[in-house]
Amino acid sequence: MKGRIVDLGRPLGLNNRLSAQRLGRRDDAGNPATYLSRADNVDIDDAGVIRRRRGFEVALPGDAHSLWADEQGACVVLDGRLLALGADLSARVLREGMPRLRLSYSRSATGALVWSNSAALRRVVDGHDRALAEAPPLSPSVTAQGAGGLPAGRYLACMTVQGPDGESAPSAVQVVDLPQGGSVAFTAQVPAGRQLAAWLSGPNGDRLGLAGVSASGSFLADAPAETGHECPTMGLSPMPPGQLVAHFQGRLWVAAGNVLWYSQPWHEGLTDARGNYLLLPQRITLLRPAAGALFVAAGKTWRLDTAGGALQEALPYGAVEGTDTPHPETGGALWFSPRGLIVADAQGVRAVQQEALTFEPAELGAALWREADGVRAQVTALSTGGASGTTPGSQAGAVALMCAEVIRKGNP
């Protein structure tokens, strides 16, 4: 029996909500058209043209995860090493001994690339991995000494480290009681290339001024401190690491479990732990600035317009962690949710696939923006693995095309 060719008409994309008998349609001109219930390894453009997905080859063999790129560079963790990738995929080692934890990246206004994996929070500057801020001094000790010029009284004292990464958060404030004509000895462990800054109040005072600095890790304060030069980081502490990082309105934002921390303005390494945080009802799975707001998902999706402002509900459901990307053309963003692809831009926040597609639950993902063969699309890979921060599988990129409504599941 000779086969019969059936013209289904122009493909309209995927639709798994319709039964097979209802996939056929007519387009605006009355010509035959059809939805597809499944499409593997193909791209479908807006005109309905179907192309086979291009093949691929291994460029960097090994155990890879946390691939990231923007216009200024790219990074990946390969075989336990954080690498910077060139345009020709040449690799330069930034950091050794990386645990198998997913990284989140964010480019700051200064060009530094901040990254965190829930265990560390660091940055890449001029091709070198370094601390986000100077660490506070180790083993700080403050003791009362004689033979000085300080008046009698009760003094407050602390220390900071000054270096290439700015001024650290202070050590814990200590109390020193001095007789008339005493002095105060400061000692701490200070890394090479840094200096110790000693801060001291006046007698029975509560405002700490600069007593002096030392490259040796010790300083003897035997004269009143500069009360006009107060410790600039007093009351601050280092920003904690987390599973997600983002820059918004001159601050660094870090999602650590269900806590959203934000830094001091233009001082991304330090925060005020007394108030620079928001508590969310569950683990935060989205942290993405777009269209003048910061979008945060934790069971639901909210928008935040400014630090210290109120969270405003944007969607009654959350987001799949790791699937967000900026939209390179609109200044908005895209991410994947339980109802498919979400677009956030100046026109609002909307689910663009929920009328046609349903999806199995996913907890982790990876995404990128791809332009190839005339198709511009958000490309997403989904996994049902737990969101503990570990990276399942060994795939570094994404393998499912969502904007063109073609999906093939894989591990991010």
PAKOLKOL-554104 format. One record per residue (C-alpha): residue number from 0; z, x negated, y. Coordinates in steps of 0.2 Angstrom, whole numbers, plus 5000, padded with zeros to 4 digits. Each point is the difference from the previous one (the first is absolute). Example, Ala and Ser with C-alpha at 12.3 -4.5 7.8 and 13.67 -1.06 7.14 Angstrom:
# PAKOLKOL-554104
NODE     k      Z      X      Y
NODE     0   5039   4938   4978
NODE     1   4997   4994   5017
END
This chain:
# PAKOLKOL-554104
NODE     k      Z      X      Y
NODE     0   5000   5000   5000
NODE     1   4995   4993   5016
NODE     2   5013   4998   5013
NODE     3   5000   5010   5017
NODE     4   5003   4992   5016
NODE     5   5012   5010   5011
NODE     6   5000   4997   5019
NODE     7   5018   5003   5006
NODE     8   4995   4996   5018
NODE     9   5009   4989   5012
NODE    10   5017   4994   4995
NODE    11   5014   5007   5012
NODE    12   5014   4988   4993
NODE    13   5014   5003   4988
NODE    14   5009   5016   4997
NODE    15   5012   5002   4985
NODE    16   5007   5017   5006
NODE    17   4984   5009   4996
NODE    18   4996   5005   4982
NODE    19   4984   4993   4993
NODE    20   4991   5017   5003
NODE    21   5004   4999   5018
NODE    22   4994   4983   5005
NODE    23   4983   5005   5005
NODE    24   4997   5004   5018
NODE    25   4986   5002   5014
NODE    26   5000   4989   5015
NODE    27   4997   5006   5018
NODE    28   4981   5000   4997
NODE    29   5002   5010   4984
NODE    30   4996   4986   4989
NODE    31   5009   4997   4983
NODE    32   5016   4989   5002
NODE    33   5014   4997   4988
NODE    34   5018   4993   5000
NODE    35   5004   4987   4986
NODE    36   5015   5002   4989
NODE    37   5000   4981   4996
NODE    38   4991   4985   5006
NODE    39   5004   4982   4994
NODE    40   4995   4984   5007
NODE    41   4988   5007   5013
NODE    42   5000   5002   5019
NODE    43   4995   5017   5009
NODE    44   4996   4999   5018
NODE    45   5000   5014   5013
NODE    46   4982   5004   4996
NODE    47   5004   5003   4982
NODE    48   4991   4984   4994
NODE    49   5008   4993   4984
NODE    50   5000   4981   4997
NODE    51   5007   4990   4986
NODE    52   5015   4991   5005
NODE    53   4996   4981   5002
NODE    54   5007   4989   4986
NODE    55   5013   4986   5003
NODE    56   5005   4983   4995
NODE    57   5016   4991   5000
NODE    58   5002   4989   5015
NODE    59   5018   4994   4998
NODE    60   5006   5000   4982
NODE    61   5018   5003   4997
NODE    62   5014   5012   5002
NODE    63   4997   5008   5017
NODE    64   5008   5013   5010
NODE    65   5004   5005   5019
NODE    66   4982   4997   5006
NODE    67   4999   5003   5019
NODE    68   4987   4996   5013
NODE    69   4996   5004   5018
NODE    70   4988   4992   5013
NODE    71   5010   4985   5002
NODE    72   5003   4995   4982
NODE    73   5005   5005   4982
NODE    74   5015   4996   4988
NODE    75   5003   5003   4982
NODE    76   5014   4995   4988
NODE    77   4992   4991   4985
NODE    78   5010   4993   4986
NODE    79   5016   5000   5010
NODE    80   4993   4992   5015
NODE    81   4996   5008   5017
NODE    82   4983   4995   5005
NODE    83   4990   5001   5016
NODE    84   4981   5004   4996
NODE    85   4985   4994   5011
NODE    86   4984   5009   5002
NODE    87   4993   4990   4985
NODE    88   5016   5005   4990
NODE    89   5006   4982   5001
NODE    90   5019   5000   4998
NODE    91   5014   4992   5009
NODE    92   5018   5001   4993
NODE    93   5012   5007   5012
NODE    94   5016   5002   4989
NODE    95   5004   4996   4982
NODE    96   5012   5009   4988
NODE    97   4996   5018   5005
NODE    98   5008   5013   4989
NODE    99   4989   5014   4993
NODE   100   5005   5012   5014
NODE   101   4987   5009   5010
NODE   102   4997   4994   5018
NODE   103   4998   5010   5016
NODE   104   4991   4992   5015
NODE   105   4999   5003   5018
NODE   106   4991   4991   5014
NODE   107   5010   4998   5016
NODE   108   4993   5000   5018
NODE   109   5002   4981   5000
NODE   110   4989   4997   4985
NODE   111   5014   4996   4988
NODE   112   4999   5009   4983
NODE   113   5017   5007   4994
NODE   114   5003   5003   4982
NODE   115   5014   5007   4989
NODE   116   5002   5003   4982
NODE   117   5018   5008   5000
NODE   118   5007   4983   4996
NODE   119   4994   4990   5015
NODE   120   4994   5003   5018
NODE   121   4989   4986   5007
NODE   122   4984   4997   5010
NODE   123   4985   4989   5000
NODE   124   4996   4991   5016
NODE   125   4985   4988   5003
NODE   126   4998   4999   4981
NODE   127   5018   4997   4996
NODE   128   5013   5011   4992
NODE   129   5016   4999   5009
NODE   130   5016   5010   5004
NODE   131   4999   5016   5011
NODE   132   5015   4994   5010
NODE   133   5011   4985   4999
NODE   134   5014   5002   4988
NODE   135   5018   5001   5006
NODE   136   5010   4984   4998
NODE   137   5008   4996   4983
NODE   138   5018   4996   4998
NODE   139   5005   5003   5018
NODE   140   5017   4994   5005
NODE   141   5010   5001   5016
NODE   142   5016   4991   5003
NODE   143   5012   4997   5014
NODE   144   5002   4982   5006
NODE   145   5010   4991   5013
NODE   146   4996   4988   5014
NODE   147   4988   5011   5010
NODE   148   4998   5010   5016
NODE   149   5001   5018   4994
NODE   150   5013   5011   5007
NODE   151   5013   5008   4989
NODE   152   4995   5017   4992
NODE   153   4991   5009   4986
NODE   154   4982   4995   4998
NODE   155   4985   5008   4991
NODE   156   4987   4988   4992
NODE   157   4984   5001   4990
NODE   158   4985   4990   4996
NODE   159   4981   5002   4999
NODE   160   4986   4990   4994
NODE   161   4985   4996   5012
NODE   162   4984   4994   4994
NODE   163   4981   5004   4998
NODE   164   5003   5017   4994
NODE   165   5011   5005   5015
NODE   166   5019   5003   5001
NODE   167   5009   5006   4985
NODE   168   5012   5014   4998
NODE   169   5018   4993   5004
NODE   170   5013   4995   4987
NODE   171   5015   5012   4999
NODE   172   5011   4999   5016
NODE   173   5016   4990   4997
NODE   174   5016   5000   5010
NODE   175   5008   4984   5006
NODE   176   5017   4998   5009
NODE   177   5001   4985   5011
NODE   178   5014   4992   5010
NODE   179   4997   4994   5017
NODE   180   4988   4985   5000
NODE   181   4993   5004   4983
NODE   182   4982   4999   4993
NODE   183   4990   5009   4987
NODE   184   4990   4991   4986
NODE   185   4985   5009   4993
NODE   186   4992   4994   4983
NODE   187   4986   5008   4989
NODE   188   4986   4995   4989
NODE   189   4984   5000   5010
NODE   190   4982   4996   4992
NODE   191   4991   4985   5006
NODE   192   4990   5003   5016
NODE   193   5012   5014   5006
NODE   194   5015   4999   5012
NODE   195   5017   5008   5000
NODE   196   5004   5011   5015
NODE   197   5019   5002   5003
NODE   198   5006   5016   5009
NODE   199   5017   5002   5007
NODE   200   5009   5013   5010
NODE   201   5012   4997   5015
NODE   202   5019   5001   4997
NODE   203   5004   5017   4994
NODE   204   4982   5006   5004
NODE   205   4987   5009   4989
NODE   206   4984   4993   5007
NODE   207   4993   4985   4991
NODE   208   4991   4987   5010
NODE   209   4991   4984   4995
NODE   210   5012   4986   4997
NODE   211   4986   4987   4995
NODE   212   4987   4995   4987
NODE   213   5000   4987   4987
NODE   214   4987   4993   4988
NODE   215   5013   4993   4988
NODE   216   5008   5017   4995
NODE   217   5017   4996   5010
NODE   218   5005   5003   5018
NODE   219   5017   4998   5009
NODE   220   5002   5012   5014
NODE   221   5013   4993   5012
NODE   222   4994   5008   5016
NODE   223   4997   5019   5005
NODE   224   4984   5007   4993
NODE   225   4985   5006   5011
NODE   226   5006   5018   5002
NODE   227   4983   5004   5008
NODE   228   4991   4995   4984
NODE   229   5005   5013   4987
NODE   230   4995   5000   4982
NODE   231   4984   5009   4999
NODE   232   5001   5006   4982
NODE   233   5018   5005   5001
NODE   234   5002   5016   4989
NODE   235   4984   4997   4991
NODE   236   4997   4996   4981
NODE   237   4984   4995   4990
NODE   238   4988   5013   4996
NODE   239   5001   5005   4981
NODE   240   4986   4998   4988
NODE   241   4992   5016   4993
NODE   242   4986   5008   4990
NODE   243   4989   5004   5016
NODE   244   4998   4992   5017
NODE   245   4990   5006   5016
NODE   246   4999   4996   5018
NODE   247   5002   5014   5013
NODE   248   5004   5000   5019
NODE   249   5005   4981   5000
NODE   250   5012   5002   4986
NODE   251   4999   4995   4981
NODE   252   5005   5014   4989
NODE   253   5006   4997   4982
NODE   254   5002   5014   4986
NODE   255   5014   4994   4989
NODE   256   5003   5013   4987
NODE   257   5003   5016   5009
NODE   258   5006   4991   5016
NODE   259   4987   4997   5014
NODE   260   5005   4985   5011
NODE   261   4993   4995   5017
NODE   262   5002   4984   5009
NODE   263   5004   4996   5018
NODE   264   4985   5002   5012
NODE   265   4989   4985   4998
NODE   266   5012   4991   4990
NODE   267   4995   5005   4982
NODE   268   5012   4989   4991
NODE   269   5016   5008   5006
NODE   270   5007   5017   5000
NODE   271   5016   5009   5006
NODE   272   5007   5006   4984
NODE   273   5012   5012   5010
NODE   274   4985   5012   5004
NODE   275   4983   4993   4997
NODE   276   4997   5010   4984
NODE   277   4995   5018   4993
NODE   278   5006   5007   4983
NODE   279   4987   5009   4990
NODE   280   5003   5012   4986
NODE   281   4992   4989   4987
NODE   282   4990   4983   4998
NODE   283   4988   4998   5014
NODE   284   4982   4999   4993
NODE   285   4990   4999   5016
NODE   286   5002   4991   5016
NODE   287   4984   5000   5011
NODE   288   4996   5000   5018
NODE   289   4986   5011   5005
NODE   290   4994   5010   5016
NODE   291   5015   4995   5010
NODE   292   5013   5005   4987
NODE   293   5009   4992   4985
NODE   294   4998   5010   4984
NODE   295   5014   4999   4987
NODE   296   5000   5008   4983
NODE   297   5015   5003   4989
NODE   298   4997   5016   4990
NODE   299   4993   5007   5016
NODE   300   4989   4992   5013
NODE   301   5007   4999   5018
NODE   302   4993   4993   5016
NODE   303   5011   4990   5012
NODE   304   4994   4997   5018
NODE   305   5013   4987   5006
NODE   306   5015   4990   4994
NODE   307   5016   5011   5000
NODE   308   4989   5016   5001
NODE   309   5001   5014   4988
NODE   310   4989   5001   4984
NODE   311   4988   5015   5001
NODE   312   4993   5007   4984
NODE   313   4982   4997   4998
NODE   314   4997   5005   4982
NODE   315   5011   5008   4987
NODE   316   4997   4987   4987
NODE   317   5000   4981   4999
NODE   318   4988   4986   4997
NODE   319   4996   4988   4986
NODE   320   5007   4983   5004
NODE   321   4988   4986   5004
NODE   322   4984   5011   5003
NODE   323   5000   5000   5019
NODE   324   4987   4991   5011
NODE   325   4995   5001   5018
NODE   326   4984   5009   5004
NODE   327   4989   4986   5008
NODE   328   4990   5012   5011
NODE   329   5012   5014   5007
NODE   330   5017   4990   5002
NODE   331   5007   5012   4987
NODE   332   5006   4997   4982
NODE   333   4997   5006   4983
NODE   334   5011   5002   4985
NODE   335   5001   5008   4983
NODE   336   5012   5015   4996
NODE   337   5004   5012   4986
NODE   338   4986   5011   5008
NODE   339   4987   4986   5002
NODE   340   4994   4990   5015
NODE   341   5009   5002   5016
NODE   342   4992   4996   5017
NODE   343   5011   4998   5016
NODE   344   4991   4997   5016
NODE   345   5000   5008   5018
NODE   346   4994   5016   4992
NODE   347   5016   5002   4990
NODE   348   5005   4997   4982
NODE   349   4991   5009   4986
NODE   350   4996   5000   4981
NODE   351   4981   4998   4998
NODE   352   4999   5003   4981
NODE   353   5013   5013   4995
NODE   354   4987   5014   5001
NODE   355   4989   4992   4986
NODE   356   5011   4988   4990
NODE   357   5017   5000   4991
NODE   358   5007   4983   4995
NODE   359   5013   4994   4987
NODE   360   5016   4994   5007
NODE   361   5000   4982   5005
NODE   362   5014   4989   5007
NODE   363   4991   4984   5005
NODE   364   4983   4995   5006
NODE   365   4989   4988   5009
NODE   366   4987   5003   5013
NODE   367   4986   4992   5011
NODE   368   4987   5005   5012
NODE   369   4982   4996   4993
NODE   370   4983   5000   5008
NODE   371   4986   4998   4988
NODE   372   4982   5007   4997
NODE   373   5002   5012   5015
NODE   374   5016   5007   4993
NODE   375   5017   4998   5010
NODE   376   5015   5005   4990
NODE   377   5018   4999   4996
NODE   378   5001   4992   4983
NODE   379   5016   5004   4990
NODE   380   5008   4995   4983
NODE   381   5014   5010   4994
NODE   382   5014   4997   4987
NODE   383   5014   5011   4992
NODE   384   5011   4984   4999
NODE   385   5017   5001   5009
NODE   386   5002   4995   5018
NODE   387   5013   4987   4997
NODE   388   4990   4987   5009
NODE   389   4994   4991   4984
NODE   390   4981   4999   4999
NODE   391   4993   5008   4984
NODE   392   4984   4992   4992
NODE   393   4990   4986   5007
NODE   394   4987   5008   5011
NODE   395   5001   4995   5018
NODE   396   4988   5012   5008
NODE   397   4996   5018   4999
NODE   398   4987   5008   4989
NODE   399   4998   5018   5005
NODE   400   4990   5008   5014
NODE   401   5009   5014   5008
NODE   402   4990   5004   5016
NODE   403   4984   5003   4989
NODE   404   5011   5010   4988
NODE   405   4998   4988   4986
NODE   406   5015   4994   4990
NODE   407   5003   4989   4986
NODE   408   5018   4996   4996
NODE   409   5008   4983   4998
NODE   410   5015   4990   5004
NODE   411   5002   4993   5018
END
